[in-house]
Amino acid sequence: MATIDDCLRNQRQNGILAAPTDTSASANSSTSQTKNSAFTPAVATAASASTGTPATLQIALQNNTTAANLYAYVTGLDLNNNNAVWMLQSDGVTAYYPANPSANQQPLQANVSIVVGGPGSVRKVTIPQLAGARIWFSQDSPLTFLLNIGANGPGLVEPSVTNPADPNYPLRWDFCEFTYNTTEMFANISYVDFVSIPVALELTSTDGSATQTVAGLPSNGLSTICEALQAQQLVDCAGWDQLVVQITSATAGTSFLRALSPYCGMIMNSSLFANYFDPYVAQVWSKYLSTAVTIDTQASWGTVSGQVDSSANLTFAGVGSFPKPTTGDIFSCSTGAFAAYATNTDEMANIGARLAAALNRSTLLAYSSQPDGTTSASDYYQTTITNHYARIVHAANLDGRGYAFPYDDVAPDGGADQSGAVASGAPALLTVYIGGGGASGAAAAAKARSNPIRLRDMARRGRQLVGGRQHFRRSLPSPPPSSDEEEAALAMRETMSPFLNMAAVDVDEKALLQARDRAMAGTESVDLEKGQMVMTKVDTAAPLAPTTPDLSARFALLLHQALLSLWVAICGLGRSAWALVPRRVAAPVGAFCNRVAASPAVTAASASISSFVSSVVKSAAASAVAAMLIRPLVIRAVLTGAVLLVTYAATAGGSAGASPMLASAVATMTGWVEELTGTQPAAALVE
């Protein structure tokens, strides 16, 4: 780690902040964020440029959370002390330079926990000029920082959200980032690793320029993001719900702790999002085999063009080549195709940043000019395969801003800032609102954004489906049938009439029950096919004429319910008993069933039974009561038999003859049900 940039890269990838070995590097050669776009929130005035920023700066920390105990920590590399690891002690003024330890994982030798105070409290601290600086904060419990042996001073081991063994893992904490050097104060909120506690920023200047703000998340922002990730999982089943981390306590129950970024999720689970971006990248590479992609570096290198060559590399003539990136490369923006290059390092990093941003936002296929091809942020995240975490995070933020991936500061010239940054060459005060909401406190943090977010809108655009079926809320009626559906229903009615004596339109199998119940309440009826009571609309405009109770219908209903209850009991006992059969018994039984199923006599008997059942039902159709009683029971018997066979296959199906017997029996039952209803429920059940 020769340079500050190397140290900051190691900090982001490994969570360890250490001083560079090259102490001759310029104190202002780097910032904690490589600004990759034309975004310039503020420009240093002539006075500030000539004199530079003050040696120290005050930062105000305001507790907008509901936590009674809020702890803050400030870390960084001291630009005016050989880039040494620096921490702020608990008094908010005194510097602490930890010594290089004799072994790894050693505790700090100073108190660096800054107590902010209860809700609404403000604590001001003073910082020197720093690089790679972060302001950490935790609710209710202090954080633990450790020290490792370093080449040029200690390595500060920072809290981790990807190491369950870290003592900070179960705690509720977060951070924001800043760099303060002789040129400017540059600060931003960051969701590159995870989302937890909302943060808002406000930067005032001494040169009279306007106050800059970053609104951050509302107080319920974490819940909104976690629920939206879970909703996205229902849409594409890519693993977005695994980014949601929950915690359970005896007093508060289960709650959301944080939402991990996809890259951190992949660190926790290496199989997560495996090959997720591959189809999209394949389309991009195919397009640029015959078409050039143009990259505006927005720097001294100007505009460069590249094309996929015969080696499947995206090559920019005279600069370098990028291999096809993996999903991990895209989410991390720093590995594989987007790692540091030995040749033309800075220019390749600049081009790589724009390619990585376009892939995360899924704009590289639609726009061959990057980043200026897009006209606004509404062009981002519009495809099925995209960084939905970044999309959801931006949608949840009150002003739509915040680093959701490392190169989220890439933007077209004159484009809107996406990174959630503030910067000034003449800074006066940086205020960090922990819990969001700005100066007005937590009440403002709870406000909805001007365009309210609906979770269904945060699922994938154009695909409001659940499990491949159109989803309707249970409280709403189903849509009216189309003319095609009405014609199909009429055709089915005509097909079934020979079996169910439905030739007369005025008669159906519920007629007797409706007549029986009309005089009593007129609000309920019995659906024999479903075996349940259903509500029906009754015209109460005219009084109902008294009717004589139909005793035969009542008897049929009682008998039907009694037989149904008996059948359910038998089926339940049968399934329970068969599940207890030992495998050593089930195996020979299966072999015997296999021989029986192959017997021609069984095949002939099955055909005869099927024909007999059909003739019985046809004969009984002449009686409305008999049809009402027999047909549902026969259908239930057939389907229950198929269920029992499936249960048999699941519990003892490893035996030699189980599968052939199952196929033979269910095929026979399928014929019976086809005779009765014209459908194939048994076949559908097996599939």
C-alpha positions as CSV (number, residue, x, y, z in Angstrom):
1,M,0.0,0.0,0.0
2,A,2.4,2.6,-1.3
3,T,-0.1,5.5,-1.8
4,I,-3.2,6.9,-0.1
5,D,-5.3,5.5,-2.9
6,D,-4.0,2.0,-2.2
7,C,-4.8,2.5,1.5
8,L,-8.4,3.7,0.8
9,R,-8.9,0.8,-1.6
10,N,-7.8,-1.6,1.2
11,Q,-10.1,0.2,3.7
12,R,-13.1,-0.4,1.5
13,Q,-12.3,-4.0,0.5
14,N,-10.9,-5.3,3.8
15,G,-12.1,-2.8,6.5
16,I,-8.6,-1.9,7.6
17,L,-7.3,1.6,7.6
18,A,-3.5,1.9,7.5
19,A,-0.9,4.6,6.6
20,P,0.8,4.4,3.2
21,T,4.4,3.3,3.0
22,D,5.3,6.1,0.7
23,T,5.4,9.1,3.1
24,S,6.5,11.4,0.4
25,A,3.1,11.4,-1.3
26,S,1.4,14.7,-1.5
27,A,-1.0,15.3,1.3
28,N,-3.6,16.4,-1.2
29,S,-2.9,13.8,-4.0
30,S,-6.1,11.9,-3.1
31,T,-9.4,12.2,-1.5
32,S,-11.6,9.5,0.1
33,Q,-13.8,9.5,-2.9
34,T,-12.6,9.6,-6.5
35,K,-15.0,12.0,-8.1
36,N,-15.7,10.5,-11.5
37,S,-18.2,13.0,-12.8
38,A,-18.5,16.7,-13.5
39,F,-20.4,17.1,-10.2
40,T,-19.0,20.2,-8.4
41,P,-21.4,21.3,-5.6
42,A,-19.2,24.2,-4.7
43,V,-16.0,25.8,-6.2
44,A,-13.3,27.4,-4.1
45,T,-13.2,31.1,-4.3
46,A,-10.1,33.0,-5.2
47,A,-9.5,33.8,-1.6
48,S,-9.9,30.3,-0.4
49,A,-7.8,28.9,-3.2
50,S,-4.9,31.1,-2.3
51,T,-5.0,30.6,1.4
52,G,-6.3,27.1,1.5
53,T,-8.8,25.7,4.0
54,P,-8.3,26.2,7.8
55,A,-6.1,23.6,9.6
56,T,-9.1,22.4,11.6
57,L,-12.9,22.4,11.1
58,Q,-15.8,21.9,13.4
59,I,-18.4,19.1,12.8
60,A,-21.8,19.1,14.6
61,L,-23.3,15.7,15.4
62,Q,-27.1,15.8,16.1
63,N,-29.0,12.9,17.5
64,N,-32.3,12.6,15.5
65,T,-32.8,9.0,16.5
66,T,-35.0,7.7,19.4
67,A,-32.0,6.1,21.1
68,A,-31.2,7.3,24.6
69,N,-27.6,6.5,24.1
70,L,-25.8,7.5,20.8
71,Y,-22.1,7.0,20.4
72,A,-19.9,8.6,17.7
73,Y,-16.4,8.0,16.5
74,V,-14.2,9.8,14.0
75,T,-11.3,8.1,12.2
76,G,-9.0,8.9,9.3
77,L,-5.4,9.5,8.0
78,D,-3.8,12.7,9.3
79,L,-2.6,14.5,6.1
80,N,-0.3,16.8,8.1
81,N,1.3,14.0,10.2
82,N,2.7,11.6,7.6
83,N,-0.7,10.3,6.9
84,A,-0.7,8.5,10.2
85,V,-3.8,6.6,11.5
86,W,-5.8,9.2,13.5
87,M,-8.8,8.9,15.9
88,L,-10.6,11.5,18.0
89,Q,-10.7,11.0,21.7
90,S,-13.9,11.1,23.8
91,D,-13.5,14.8,24.5
92,G,-14.1,15.6,20.8
93,V,-10.9,17.6,20.5
94,T,-7.8,15.6,21.5
95,A,-6.1,13.5,18.8
96,Y,-5.2,9.8,19.3
97,Y,-2.4,8.2,17.2
98,P,-2.4,4.5,18.1
99,A,1.0,2.8,18.3
100,N,1.8,-0.2,16.2
101,P,0.9,-3.3,18.3
102,S,3.1,-6.3,18.9
103,A,0.3,-8.6,17.8
104,N,-2.9,-8.5,15.8
105,Q,-6.4,-7.8,17.2
106,Q,-5.2,-5.6,20.0
107,P,-7.5,-3.1,21.8
108,L,-7.1,0.6,21.7
109,Q,-5.3,2.4,24.5
110,A,-7.5,5.4,24.6
111,N,-11.2,6.2,25.0
112,V,-12.5,7.2,21.6
113,S,-16.3,6.9,22.2
114,I,-17.9,10.3,21.9
115,V,-21.2,10.5,23.7
116,V,-23.6,12.6,21.6
117,G,-26.5,12.6,24.1
118,G,-30.2,11.8,24.0
119,P,-32.7,12.6,21.2
120,G,-32.2,16.1,19.9
121,S,-28.8,16.6,21.5
122,V,-26.0,18.2,19.5
123,R,-22.3,17.5,20.1
124,K,-19.6,19.5,18.3
125,V,-16.2,18.0,17.6
126,T,-13.0,19.4,15.9
127,I,-11.0,17.6,13.3
128,P,-7.8,18.3,11.4
129,Q,-7.2,17.8,7.7
130,L,-7.9,14.1,7.0
131,A,-8.2,11.6,4.2
132,G,-10.2,8.4,4.2
133,A,-12.2,9.8,7.1
134,R,-15.4,8.4,8.5
135,I,-17.8,9.4,11.2
136,W,-19.2,6.3,12.8
137,F,-22.2,6.2,15.1
138,S,-24.0,3.4,17.0
139,Q,-27.2,3.3,19.0
140,D,-27.3,2.0,22.6
141,S,-24.0,0.2,22.6
142,P,-20.4,1.4,21.9
143,L,-18.4,0.1,18.9
144,T,-15.2,-1.9,19.2
145,F,-12.1,-0.9,17.1
146,L,-9.0,-3.1,17.1
147,L,-5.4,-2.8,16.0
148,N,-3.3,-5.0,13.7
149,I,0.4,-4.9,13.0
150,G,1.2,-2.6,10.0
151,A,4.2,-1.8,7.8
152,N,4.1,1.9,8.6
153,G,2.2,2.2,11.8
154,P,-0.9,0.2,13.0
155,G,-3.7,-1.1,10.9
156,L,-7.1,0.1,12.3
157,V,-9.6,-2.8,12.2
158,E,-12.9,-1.2,11.5
159,P,-16.4,-2.6,12.3
160,S,-17.6,-5.2,9.8
161,V,-21.1,-6.2,8.6
162,T,-19.8,-9.3,6.7
163,N,-18.1,-11.0,9.7
164,P,-20.6,-12.5,12.1
165,A,-17.7,-13.0,14.6
166,D,-17.1,-9.3,14.8
167,P,-18.3,-7.9,18.1
168,N,-20.0,-5.1,16.3
169,Y,-22.0,-7.4,13.9
170,P,-25.2,-7.5,16.0
171,L,-25.2,-3.8,16.9
172,R,-27.1,-1.0,15.1
173,W,-24.5,1.3,13.6
174,D,-23.6,3.2,10.4
175,F,-21.2,5.8,9.1
176,C,-20.7,8.7,6.6
177,E,-17.5,9.6,4.8
178,F,-15.5,12.8,4.3
179,T,-12.2,14.2,3.1
180,Y,-10.9,17.5,4.4
181,N,-7.7,18.8,2.8
182,T,-6.2,22.1,1.8
183,T,-8.6,22.3,-1.2
184,E,-12.0,21.5,0.2
185,M,-14.3,19.6,2.5
186,F,-16.0,16.8,0.6
187,A,-18.5,14.6,2.5
188,N,-21.1,12.1,1.5
189,I,-23.5,9.5,2.8
190,S,-22.7,6.0,1.8
191,Y,-24.8,2.9,1.1
192,V,-22.0,1.1,-0.8
193,D,-21.7,-1.5,1.9
194,F,-25.1,-1.5,3.7
195,V,-28.0,0.6,4.9
196,S,-29.0,0.9,8.6
197,I,-29.3,4.3,10.4
198,P,-30.6,7.2,8.3
199,V,-28.1,10.0,7.9
200,A,-28.5,13.6,6.5
201,L,-25.8,16.2,5.8
202,E,-25.6,20.0,5.8
203,L,-22.6,22.1,4.9
204,T,-22.3,25.8,5.3
205,S,-19.6,28.0,3.8
206,T,-17.8,31.2,4.8
207,D,-17.8,32.6,1.2
208,G,-21.5,33.3,1.2
209,S,-22.5,30.4,-1.1
210,A,-25.7,28.6,-0.5
211,T,-26.0,25.9,2.2
212,Q,-25.7,22.4,0.8
213,T,-27.8,19.5,2.1
214,V,-28.3,15.8,1.5
215,A,-31.7,14.7,2.8
216,G,-30.9,11.0,3.3
217,L,-33.5,8.5,4.3
218,P,-36.7,9.0,6.3
219,S,-36.8,7.5,9.7
220,N,-38.5,4.4,8.4
221,G,-36.2,4.2,5.4
222,L,-34.5,0.9,6.4
223,S,-37.9,-0.9,6.7
224,T,-38.9,0.5,3.3
225,I,-35.8,-0.8,1.7
226,C,-35.9,-4.2,3.3
227,E,-39.5,-4.7,2.4
228,A,-38.8,-3.6,-1.2
229,L,-35.9,-6.1,-1.4
230,Q,-38.2,-8.9,-0.2
231,A,-40.8,-7.8,-2.8
232,Q,-38.2,-7.9,-5.6
233,Q,-37.3,-11.4,-4.5
234,L,-40.9,-12.4,-5.2
235,V,-40.6,-11.0,-8.7
236,D,-37.3,-12.6,-10.0
237,C,-36.2,-15.0,-7.1
238,A,-32.6,-13.8,-7.6
239,G,-31.7,-13.7,-3.9
240,W,-32.5,-10.1,-3.0
241,D,-34.2,-11.1,0.3
242,Q,-30.8,-12.5,1.5
243,L,-29.5,-9.0,1.7
244,V,-32.0,-8.3,4.6
245,V,-30.5,-8.8,8.0
246,Q,-32.9,-9.1,11.0
247,I,-32.3,-9.2,14.7
248,T,-34.5,-10.6,17.5
249,S,-34.7,-9.4,21.1
250,A,-36.8,-10.4,24.0
251,T,-38.2,-6.8,24.3
252,A,-38.5,-5.6,20.7
253,G,-39.1,-8.8,18.9
254,T,-37.8,-9.2,15.4
255,S,-36.8,-6.1,13.5
256,F,-34.6,-5.1,10.5
257,L,-31.0,-4.5,11.5
258,R,-29.5,-3.6,8.1
259,A,-29.7,-4.2,4.4
260,L,-26.5,-5.3,2.8
261,S,-25.3,-4.3,-0.7
262,P,-25.1,-7.1,-3.3
263,Y,-21.3,-7.2,-3.0
264,C,-21.4,-7.6,0.7
265,G,-24.1,-10.1,0.3
266,M,-21.9,-12.1,-2.0
267,I,-19.1,-12.0,0.6
268,M,-21.5,-13.6,3.1
269,N,-22.8,-16.1,0.6
270,S,-20.5,-16.8,-2.3
271,S,-23.2,-18.5,-4.3
272,L,-25.5,-15.4,-4.1
273,F,-26.3,-13.7,-7.5
274,A,-24.2,-16.3,-9.3
275,N,-24.1,-15.4,-13.0
276,Y,-26.9,-12.8,-12.4
277,F,-25.5,-10.2,-14.8
278,D,-24.3,-12.8,-17.4
279,P,-27.3,-12.5,-19.8
280,Y,-27.2,-8.7,-19.8
281,V,-23.4,-8.6,-20.3
282,A,-23.7,-11.1,-23.2
283,Q,-26.1,-8.8,-24.9
284,V,-23.8,-5.8,-24.4
285,W,-20.8,-7.6,-25.7
286,S,-22.8,-8.9,-28.7
287,K,-23.9,-5.3,-29.5
288,Y,-20.4,-3.9,-29.4
289,L,-18.9,-6.5,-31.7
290,S,-20.3,-4.4,-34.5
291,T,-20.9,-1.1,-32.9
292,A,-18.5,1.2,-31.0
293,V,-19.1,2.4,-27.5
294,T,-18.0,5.9,-26.7
295,I,-16.8,7.0,-23.3
296,D,-16.5,10.6,-22.2
297,T,-13.8,10.6,-19.6
298,Q,-14.8,14.1,-18.5
299,A,-11.1,14.7,-18.0
300,S,-7.9,15.5,-20.0
301,W,-8.2,12.2,-22.0
302,G,-11.4,13.5,-23.7
303,T,-13.7,11.0,-25.5
304,V,-12.5,7.5,-26.3
305,S,-14.1,4.7,-28.3
306,G,-13.9,0.9,-27.9
307,Q,-15.2,-2.2,-29.5
308,V,-15.3,-5.9,-28.6
309,D,-12.4,-7.7,-30.4
310,S,-11.8,-11.3,-31.5
311,S,-10.6,-12.1,-28.0
312,A,-13.9,-11.1,-26.5
313,N,-12.2,-8.1,-24.8
314,L,-13.7,-4.6,-24.9
315,T,-10.7,-2.7,-26.4
316,F,-10.0,1.0,-26.4
317,A,-7.2,1.6,-29.0
318,G,-4.0,2.9,-27.4
319,V,-5.4,2.7,-23.9
320,G,-6.2,-0.9,-22.9
321,S,-8.8,-3.7,-22.9
322,F,-11.4,-4.9,-20.5
323,P,-12.4,-8.6,-20.3
324,K,-16.0,-9.5,-20.0
325,P,-16.9,-8.6,-16.3
326,T,-18.6,-11.1,-13.9
327,T,-21.5,-10.3,-11.6
328,G,-19.0,-9.9,-8.8
329,D,-16.9,-7.4,-10.8
330,I,-20.0,-5.3,-11.5
331,F,-21.3,-5.2,-8.0
332,S,-17.8,-4.5,-6.5
333,C,-16.6,-2.1,-9.2
334,S,-13.0,-3.1,-8.1
335,T,-12.3,-6.7,-9.0
336,G,-11.6,-8.6,-12.2
337,A,-12.4,-6.4,-15.2
338,F,-12.5,-3.3,-12.9
339,A,-9.3,-4.0,-10.9
340,A,-6.3,-1.6,-11.2
341,Y,-4.3,-1.9,-14.4
342,A,-0.6,-1.6,-14.6
343,T,-0.6,0.4,-17.9
344,N,-2.5,3.7,-18.2
345,T,-3.7,3.1,-14.7
346,D,-5.6,6.4,-14.2
347,E,-7.3,6.5,-17.7
348,M,-8.3,2.8,-17.5
349,A,-9.7,3.5,-14.0
350,N,-11.7,6.4,-15.4
351,I,-13.1,4.4,-18.3
352,G,-13.8,1.4,-16.0
353,A,-15.7,3.6,-13.6
354,R,-18.1,4.7,-16.4
355,L,-18.5,1.1,-17.7
356,A,-19.2,-0.2,-14.1
357,A,-21.7,2.6,-13.5
358,A,-23.5,1.9,-16.8
359,L,-23.7,-1.8,-16.0
360,N,-25.0,-1.3,-12.5
361,R,-27.6,1.1,-13.9
362,S,-28.2,-1.2,-16.9
363,T,-27.8,1.6,-19.4
364,L,-24.8,0.3,-21.4
365,L,-27.0,-1.7,-23.8
366,A,-29.5,1.1,-24.6
367,Y,-27.0,3.9,-24.8
368,S,-23.7,3.6,-26.7
369,S,-22.5,7.0,-25.4
370,Q,-21.6,7.0,-21.8
371,P,-22.3,8.7,-19.5
372,D,-23.8,11.5,-21.7
373,G,-26.2,9.2,-23.6
374,T,-28.7,9.2,-20.7
375,T,-30.7,12.4,-20.2
376,S,-31.8,11.9,-16.6
377,A,-31.7,9.5,-13.7
378,S,-35.1,8.2,-14.9
379,D,-33.2,6.3,-17.5
380,Y,-31.4,4.2,-14.9
381,Y,-32.4,0.7,-13.7
382,Q,-35.1,0.2,-16.4
383,T,-34.2,-3.4,-17.4
384,T,-35.1,-6.7,-15.8
385,I,-31.5,-7.4,-14.9
386,T,-30.1,-4.4,-13.0
387,N,-28.8,-3.4,-9.5
388,H,-32.2,-3.5,-7.8
389,Y,-30.5,-2.7,-4.5
390,A,-29.2,0.7,-5.9
391,R,-32.6,1.3,-7.5
392,I,-34.5,0.7,-4.3
393,V,-32.1,2.8,-2.2
394,H,-32.3,5.8,-4.5
395,A,-36.1,5.5,-4.6
396,A,-36.3,5.4,-0.7
397,N,-34.1,8.5,-0.2
398,L,-35.9,11.7,0.3
399,D,-34.0,13.5,-2.5
400,G,-33.0,10.3,-4.4
401,R,-29.3,10.7,-3.6
402,G,-26.7,8.6,-1.9
403,Y,-23.8,6.3,-3.0
404,A,-25.4,3.0,-3.7
405,F,-22.4,1.5,-5.4
406,P,-18.8,2.8,-5.6
407,Y,-19.1,4.7,-8.9
408,D,-22.5,6.2,-8.2
409,D,-20.9,9.7,-8.7
410,V,-20.7,9.1,-12.4
411,A,-23.1,11.4,-14.1
412,P,-23.5,13.1,-17.5
413,D,-22.3,16.7,-17.8
414,G,-24.8,18.9,-16.1
415,G,-26.6,15.8,-14.8
416,A,-28.2,15.5,-11.4
417,D,-26.0,14.3,-8.5
418,Q,-26.7,10.7,-7.5
419,S,-24.0,10.4,-4.9
420,G,-25.4,12.4,-2.0
421,A,-22.3,14.6,-1.6
422,V,-21.6,18.1,-0.4
423,A,-18.4,20.0,-1.0
424,S,-16.9,23.5,-0.4
425,G,-13.6,25.2,-0.7
426,A,-14.5,27.5,2.1
427,P,-16.3,25.3,4.6
428,A,-17.7,26.7,7.9
429,L,-19.5,23.9,9.5
430,L,-20.5,20.3,8.6
431,T,-23.6,19.1,10.4
432,V,-24.4,15.4,10.5
433,Y,-28.0,14.5,11.4
434,I,-27.9,11.0,12.7
435,G,-31.3,9.5,12.2
436,G,-32.0,11.9,9.2
437,G,-34.5,14.7,9.1
438,G,-32.1,17.7,9.1
439,A,-32.3,20.5,11.6
440,S,-36.0,20.0,12.2
441,G,-35.3,16.6,13.8
442,A,-36.9,13.2,13.7
443,A,-40.3,14.6,12.8
444,A,-39.0,15.7,9.4
445,A,-37.3,12.4,8.9
446,A,-40.6,10.6,9.1
447,K,-42.1,12.7,6.3
448,A,-42.9,11.0,3.0
449,R,-41.1,12.2,-0.1
450,S,-43.0,14.3,-2.6
451,N,-43.7,11.3,-4.7
452,P,-44.7,8.6,-2.2
453,I,-43.1,5.2,-2.6
454,R,-45.3,2.1,-3.0
455,L,-43.8,-1.2,-2.5
456,R,-45.5,-2.6,-5.6
457,D,-43.9,0.2,-7.6
458,M,-40.5,-0.8,-6.2
459,A,-40.8,-4.3,-7.6
460,R,-39.6,-4.8,-11.2
461,R,-41.2,-2.5,-13.7
462,G,-44.0,-4.0,-15.7
463,R,-44.0,-7.3,-13.8
464,Q,-46.5,-7.0,-11.0
465,L,-47.0,-10.8,-10.9
466,V,-46.7,-13.2,-8.1
467,G,-45.7,-16.8,-8.9
468,G,-46.5,-16.2,-12.6
469,R,-50.1,-15.4,-11.9
470,Q,-52.0,-12.2,-12.0
471,H,-52.3,-11.0,-8.3
472,F,-55.4,-9.5,-6.9
473,R,-55.8,-8.3,-3.4
474,R,-58.2,-10.4,-1.3
475,S,-60.3,-7.4,-0.4
476,L,-61.1,-6.7,-4.0
477,P,-63.4,-8.7,-6.3
478,S,-61.9,-10.7,-9.2
479,P,-62.1,-9.0,-12.6
480,P,-65.3,-9.7,-14.6
481,P,-65.0,-12.6,-17.0
482,S,-64.3,-11.7,-20.6
483,S,-66.5,-12.7,-23.5
484,D,-64.1,-15.6,-24.3
485,E,-64.4,-16.9,-20.8
486,E,-68.2,-16.7,-20.9
487,E,-68.3,-18.7,-24.2
488,A,-65.9,-21.3,-22.7
489,A,-68.1,-21.7,-19.7
490,L,-71.2,-22.1,-21.9
491,A,-69.4,-24.7,-24.0
492,M,-68.4,-26.6,-20.8
493,R,-72.0,-26.5,-19.6
494,E,-73.2,-28.1,-22.8
495,T,-70.5,-30.7,-22.7
496,M,-71.4,-31.7,-19.1
497,S,-75.2,-31.7,-19.5
498,P,-75.4,-35.5,-20.5
499,F,-73.7,-36.4,-17.2
500,L,-75.3,-34.0,-14.8
501,N,-78.8,-33.6,-16.3
502,M,-78.2,-29.9,-16.9
503,A,-80.1,-29.7,-20.2
504,A,-82.6,-27.5,-18.6
505,V,-81.0,-24.1,-18.0
506,D,-83.1,-23.4,-14.9
507,V,-81.9,-26.4,-13.0
508,D,-78.5,-26.8,-11.3
509,E,-77.1,-28.9,-8.6
510,K,-77.6,-26.2,-5.9
511,A,-81.3,-25.7,-6.7
512,L,-82.7,-27.8,-3.9
513,L,-80.4,-26.2,-1.3
514,Q,-81.2,-22.7,-2.4
515,A,-85.0,-23.5,-2.2
516,R,-84.5,-24.9,1.3
517,D,-82.5,-21.9,2.6
518,R,-84.5,-19.1,0.9
519,A,-87.2,-19.0,3.5
520,M,-84.8,-19.1,6.4
521,A,-82.1,-16.4,5.8
522,G,-81.6,-16.0,2.1
523,T,-77.9,-15.0,2.7
524,E,-76.1,-18.3,2.7
525,S,-75.8,-21.3,0.5
526,V,-73.8,-24.5,0.4
527,D,-71.2,-25.2,-2.3
528,L,-71.1,-29.0,-2.5
529,E,-68.0,-29.0,-4.7
530,K,-66.0,-27.0,-2.2
531,G,-67.8,-28.3,0.9
532,Q,-68.2,-24.9,2.5
533,M,-70.8,-22.2,3.1
534,V,-70.7,-19.2,0.7
535,M,-72.4,-15.8,0.8
536,T,-74.9,-15.0,-1.9
537,K,-76.5,-11.8,-2.8
538,V,-80.3,-11.7,-2.2
539,D,-82.9,-9.4,-3.6
540,T,-84.7,-8.0,-0.6
541,A,-86.9,-5.6,-2.6
542,A,-89.9,-7.9,-2.6
543,P,-90.9,-10.2,0.3
544,L,-90.3,-13.9,-0.3
545,A,-93.3,-16.2,-0.6
546,P,-93.4,-19.0,2.1
547,T,-92.2,-22.3,0.9
548,T,-92.6,-25.9,2.1
549,P,-89.4,-27.4,3.5
550,D,-87.9,-30.1,1.2
551,L,-87.3,-33.0,3.5
552,S,-85.6,-35.1,0.9
553,A,-83.1,-32.3,0.1
554,R,-82.4,-31.9,3.8
555,F,-81.8,-35.6,4.2
556,A,-79.5,-35.6,1.2
557,L,-77.5,-32.8,2.7
558,L,-77.1,-34.4,6.1
559,L,-76.2,-37.7,4.5
560,H,-73.7,-36.0,2.2
561,Q,-72.0,-34.2,5.1
562,A,-71.9,-37.4,7.2
563,L,-70.3,-39.5,4.4
564,L,-67.9,-36.7,3.7
565,S,-66.8,-36.5,7.4
566,L,-66.4,-40.3,7.5
567,W,-64.3,-40.2,4.3
568,V,-62.0,-37.5,5.6
569,A,-61.5,-39.5,8.8
570,I,-60.7,-42.7,6.9
571,C,-58.2,-40.8,4.6
572,G,-56.5,-39.2,7.6
573,L,-56.1,-42.5,9.4
574,G,-54.9,-44.2,6.3
575,R,-52.2,-41.7,5.6
576,S,-51.0,-41.7,9.2
577,A,-51.0,-45.5,9.3
578,W,-49.1,-45.8,6.0
579,A,-46.5,-43.3,7.1
580,L,-45.6,-45.7,10.0
581,V,-45.0,-48.7,7.8
582,P,-41.3,-49.7,8.0
583,R,-39.3,-49.7,4.8
584,R,-38.5,-53.4,5.1
585,V,-42.3,-54.0,4.8
586,A,-43.0,-51.3,2.2
587,A,-40.3,-52.6,-0.2
588,P,-41.8,-56.1,-0.7
589,V,-45.3,-54.6,-0.8
590,G,-44.1,-52.3,-3.6
591,A,-42.6,-55.2,-5.5
592,F,-45.9,-57.1,-5.2
593,C,-47.9,-54.1,-6.4
594,N,-45.6,-53.9,-9.4
595,R,-46.4,-57.5,-10.4
596,V,-50.1,-56.9,-9.8
597,A,-50.1,-53.7,-11.9
598,A,-48.4,-55.6,-14.8
599,S,-51.1,-58.3,-14.8
600,P,-53.5,-58.1,-17.8
601,A,-56.4,-59.1,-15.4
602,V,-55.8,-55.8,-13.4
603,T,-55.9,-53.8,-16.6
604,A,-59.1,-55.4,-17.7
605,A,-60.6,-54.9,-14.3
606,S,-59.7,-51.2,-14.2
607,A,-61.4,-50.7,-17.6
608,S,-64.5,-52.5,-16.3
609,I,-64.6,-50.5,-13.1
610,S,-64.2,-47.3,-15.0
611,S,-67.1,-48.2,-17.3
612,F,-69.2,-49.2,-14.3
613,V,-68.6,-45.9,-12.4
614,S,-69.5,-43.9,-15.5
615,S,-72.7,-45.9,-16.1
616,V,-73.7,-45.5,-12.4
617,V,-73.3,-41.7,-12.5
618,K,-75.2,-41.4,-15.8
619,S,-78.0,-43.5,-14.5
620,A,-78.2,-41.5,-11.2
621,A,-78.2,-38.2,-13.1
622,A,-82.0,-38.7,-13.6
623,S,-82.4,-37.9,-9.9
624,A,-81.3,-34.5,-8.8
625,V,-80.7,-35.7,-5.3
626,A,-78.7,-38.7,-6.4
627,A,-76.6,-36.6,-8.7
628,M,-76.0,-34.1,-6.0
629,L,-74.9,-36.8,-3.6
630,I,-73.0,-39.3,-5.7
631,R,-70.9,-37.2,-8.0
632,P,-69.0,-35.1,-5.5
633,L,-68.3,-38.3,-3.4
634,V,-67.0,-40.2,-6.3
635,I,-64.7,-37.4,-7.4
636,R,-63.4,-37.0,-3.9
637,A,-62.8,-40.7,-3.7
638,V,-60.7,-40.7,-6.9
639,L,-58.7,-37.7,-6.0
640,T,-58.1,-38.9,-2.4
641,G,-56.9,-42.2,-3.8
642,A,-54.4,-40.4,-5.9
643,V,-53.3,-38.4,-2.9
644,L,-52.8,-41.6,-0.9
645,L,-50.6,-43.0,-3.7
646,V,-48.5,-39.9,-3.8
647,T,-48.1,-40.2,0.0
648,Y,-47.1,-43.8,-0.5
649,A,-44.5,-42.8,-3.0
650,A,-43.1,-40.1,-0.7
651,T,-42.9,-42.3,2.4
652,A,-41.9,-45.7,0.9
653,G,-41.4,-44.8,-2.7
654,G,-37.8,-46.0,-2.7
655,S,-39.0,-49.6,-2.9
656,A,-38.7,-51.5,-6.1
657,G,-42.3,-51.3,-7.5
658,A,-43.6,-48.1,-6.1
659,S,-43.2,-45.9,-9.2
660,P,-44.8,-48.3,-11.8
661,M,-47.7,-49.0,-9.4
662,L,-48.2,-45.3,-8.9
663,A,-48.2,-44.5,-12.6
664,S,-50.6,-47.4,-13.4
665,A,-53.1,-46.6,-10.6
666,V,-53.2,-42.8,-11.2
667,A,-53.6,-43.4,-14.9
668,T,-56.7,-45.5,-14.2
669,M,-58.1,-42.9,-11.9
670,T,-57.5,-40.3,-14.5
671,G,-59.8,-42.1,-16.8
672,W,-62.5,-42.2,-14.1
673,V,-62.3,-38.5,-13.5
674,E,-62.3,-37.7,-17.2
675,E,-65.5,-39.7,-17.5
676,L,-67.0,-37.7,-14.6
677,T,-65.9,-34.1,-15.2
678,G,-64.0,-33.9,-18.5
679,T,-60.8,-32.7,-16.7
680,Q,-57.5,-34.4,-15.7
681,P,-57.0,-33.6,-12.0
682,A,-55.1,-36.8,-11.2
683,A,-52.5,-36.1,-13.9
684,A,-52.1,-32.6,-12.8
685,L,-51.7,-33.8,-9.2
686,V,-48.8,-36.1,-10.1
687,E,-47.1,-33.4,-12.2
